């Protein structure tokens, strides 16, 4: 029963932290399958989610009823669900899905398969990916791409203004060191607050769910300058509302519109592009919006707009 209970716990974790319709996973993921029981590889996450949630589908024909018969034991004071061992928190409402990473660097002493993604935030609105994790790319086939997508600069957590952190260093496709200290996260009501200290910096990120979007507050305890880079899904079109220096941008996709507002008394803003990987061995171009030279803190709001 211990093994069965652990498998059920893993299923619950997968159900809580996965987004199946437009999946942008975190850390290494090579989409491996031992037995290909799903109808389509591209829909595998969604089909596993549906089976675990007790919905009808092809997996029920193969595997029977879901083993997750026990209801959620949710903390009614917050819509966030936090897994202390992994350090990952997720908020899921009828509309929004947020995933905040406050995890250790990687698995075990060698930090296997870990990415430099402390305080990274991914956001979906009505199953449409907006702010994304850069993905995995490849292992041995494109080693440089894998290292690029696993780096600090590929993720949207606050970074030192002079460039990304110097550590950890990567030794081959999977191994890296030395480890950074584990981030921490606490949740209350609609807010998650995470903290990460590394290489003389101490960053704090608060993620708050609004009625029409999200608000993120980033600070550095000692007022040292830092950078935040938001990467949007390849389907998104990003346009400055007027001048880029104002930190206001319209985000559009599939006939829908969001407004990105970045507020800081001392930051400069720029729009650029970078490589991302929507699935293993797939590469796409995505638009990024970066705030540089932040000292007094940065407030980022992403809200839906009428179309």
Secondary structure, DSSP 4 states (H G I P E B T S, - for coil): -HHHHHHHHHHHHHHHH---TT----S------SS--SS-GGGHHHHHHHHHTT--SHHHHHH-S-S--SPP---TTBSEEEETTTTEEEEE-SSEEEEEE---SSBTTTTBT--S-TT-EEEEETTEEEE-------SSTTHHHHHHHTSGGGS-S-EETTSS-S-SEEETTTEEESPPPPPEEEEEBTEEEEEEEETTEEEEEEEEE-SSEEEEEEEETT---EEEEEEB-TT-EEEESS-GGG-EEEEEETTEEEEEEEE-SS-EEEEEEEEE-SSTT--EEEEEEEEEEE-S-EEEEEEEE--
